[in-house]
Amino acid sequence: MIAMSEELGSEMATRSFDHLLQYGEVTIKRAVPLALGLLYTSNPVMTAIDTLSKLSHDADDEVSLSAIFALGISAAGTNNARVSNMLRQLSGYYYKNPNHLFMVRIAQGLVHMGKGTMTLNPFHSDRWLLSPSAMAGLLTVLFSCLDVKNLILSKSHYLLFALVTAMNPRMLMTLDEDLKPLPVSVRVGQAVDTVGQAGKPKTITGFQTHTTPVLLSYGERAELVNANQYIPLSPFLEGLVILKKNPAYKEEKK
């Protein structure tokens, strides 16, 4: 939970998980895929996806079930082509095993959640803040997956509904002061850490210009193209943002 808030900690935790997979007991191995899913929620990083793909064919049923579910959690709402292809292959591999097939279908539903417009990531406001209710929903489901055969695959499958508390749209929608949609041009690119830099450094890199509403992937940030025309009432451009017309703005005569 502590490591998932920043990238360096996530990489260090992933390396620790590799050691646990090599030298740990079976009970510990069953928890590692779920921990990887929590670490990379709605952020399908190649190293984590490869590890989970390998574990999804494990000889131990509970390890493979946890890995399949973690694949769904780590790619939740991203429509990730690589993960959806892996899950499609897994559905063919486990077609005679109803428990594994059920978990594959759940994971596929998570990957295409909201047709790719939703996320399970509990961090918001440029990853400054954590939503406690979203985190609680994720932990409830992941803890119940530690005993997956007696809970999720038995009569307590309704525990999956706890994920609803973590679901939120990953789009940026701009509204006017009457709460009506207001399409404006925004630049969307990879967020740059500007802490401690002098002057006014660029906050995004490799940007593309879009008109709102626009989808924001993990680690992306948006900024207004014409920052003088509208004043956002929120310091972070994500989710629903109300824009107020700048009274001092004058259109340039062409």
Protein Blocks (a to p, Z undefined) as FASTA:
>chain_A
ZZmmpmklmmmmmmmmmmmmmmmcfklmmmmmmmmmmmmgoiacfklmmmmmmmmmcfbl
klmmmmmmmmmmmmgoklpaklmmmmmmmmmmmmmmmklmmmmmmmmmmmmgghhpacfb
fbgehhlaccfklmmmmmmmmmmmmmmmlmmmmmmlmmmmmmmmmgccfbdcdddfkopa
cdddddddddddfehiahjddfbehiacddddddddehiacddfblmlpccfbfbdghja
dddddfkbccddZZ
